[in-house]
Every structure is written in structure tokens, then in C-alpha cells.
Amino acid sequence: MTIIALAASSRDQSLNVALLDVILTALDGAAGQVERVDYRLFEDTPQYSARREAAEGPPQGMKDLADKISAADGLIFVTPEYNHAIPGSFKNGIDWLSRISVTLMAVKPTLIGGASASPYGAWRGMKSLRPSIELLGALTMPYMISMSGVGSKADIEARFQDPMARVRIDAALNAFRGQMAAKQ
Ligand SMILES: Cc1cc2nc3c(=O)[nH]c(=O)nc-3n(C[C@H](O)[C@H](O)[C@H](O)COP(=O)(O)O)c2cc1C
């Protein structure tokens, strides 16, 4: 079983990279072999345009990523919230991927997370991700791993130890584990 895991930030000290680290530690390989995607791929991908697509086709990096996603059993996407949505570079990558295959993520268990220093915990960013990847067939878990009011990886690790927070975290992790197991 293979999982493609992506945090939509390349920032040093990224909260979302830290959250992905903590999620993967919590899963402890239970759901499969993980391949992490370097987010600079998305940041370095040219802006989608129909004109560019007609002239050049999708960028090679997106074609390679599409092959990896297609071969994967499950997906984990951890995203910051930018202006109540996902970062433009993330949406741009999804737009390119959708031009390669509209069924790219078909029925692949997909866990969504997000972290922010704000009280909303990237919730609106995560919600705005759902329609785009569900259109590509992603089987998104109903629970998402939202980290609000965090400023460091240590804060995220502490939240994972908080019994109140852990109820929703475990609901998300267990849903993902269960859907991955069902694919075996
Ligand atoms: C362009 C931009 C827009 C942002 N909009 C929001 C927002 O709507 N809500 C929010 O909670 N944080 C917002 N932030 C703050 C990010 O959540 C914060 O920078 C976060 O740490 C980015 O994720 P990272 O640490 O993984 O790089 C925004 C940041 C940027 C750069």
C-alpha cells in the first residue's frame, strides 16, 4: 500500500509541514508506505492557461506526479489557509492534474489536515480543498485534522496529546486507516 503525502508549503518552520510530520508519526506506517511530495514542485509549476496547455501540454512535473497519484492507494493533503481558501499554487497544481485525468484520485482514501495560528485552524482552506479533489474522485474522510492557534511543531505535538482534541484526530486517523485497510 502506498500513500502520497503533501503539505502545501515549502516555508522553513512551516506549520503544515510540521502537521504532516506529526500525522505520519501518528499513523506509524499503519496505513502504508509514504512518499512525500516536495511542495516546490507546485510553486515552480507555471500558471495554468488553455493557451499554454494547447502549445506545450501539462508540465512534466505534473505528469510525473499524476503517475504517482494514479499508482497510490491513499492520499494525505495538509494545507494552509490563504484568504479563506487553499494557496493559489496548490489550486493551480490541481487544475493541471485535472487536465491529465478527471478520475485521477478515484476512490482513493484521502485525509485532509491544516494548521494555522488563527482560531479557525485552516478550516476554511481545508473545506475549499474538498470540492476540487472530490471532483477528481478523492474519497475524502469526513473528519479533518484541524490545528488552530498553533505556533510551532511543539504546539502541534502537544495538541495530539490533548484528550479533547484527540477525539476528532483519532476519528480522522481511524477513518483513513479503515478505508486503507478496506482496499487490501
Ligand atoms: C497570502 C496569505 C493569506 C493568508 N490567509 C489566511 C487566512 O485566511 N486564514 C488564516 O488563518 N491564516 C491565513 N494566513 C496565514 C497562514 O495561515 C500562515 O502564514 C501559515 O503559517 C502558513 O502555513 P505554513 O506555516 O505551513 O507555511 C495567510 C497567509 C498568507 C501568506
The ligand as an ORCA input file, in Angstrom:
! r2SCAN-3c Opt
* xyz 0 1
  C      -1.461     35.213      1.366
  C      -1.792     34.705      2.748
  C      -3.091     34.633      3.156
  C      -3.425     34.136      4.424
  N      -4.734     33.999      4.771
  C      -5.048     33.397      5.934
  C      -6.400     33.111      6.261
  O      -7.311     33.397      5.514
  N      -6.652     32.487      7.417
  C      -5.643     32.099      8.284
  O      -5.925     31.508      9.306
  N      -4.355     32.375      8.004
  C      -4.036     32.997      6.847
  N      -2.736     33.240      6.535
  C      -1.688     32.865      7.498
  C      -1.231     31.434      7.256
  O      -2.177     30.557      7.805
  C       0.121     31.254      7.916
  O       1.078     32.042      7.260
  C       0.546     29.804      7.938
  O       1.563     29.642      8.895
  C       1.021     29.336      6.565
  O       1.267     27.963      6.575
  P       2.745     27.351      6.759
  O       3.188     27.708      8.161
  O       2.551     25.891      6.611
  O       3.646     27.932      5.729
  C      -2.389     33.743      5.294
  C      -1.055     33.838      4.871
  C      -0.752     34.308      3.616
  C       0.696     34.372      3.162
*
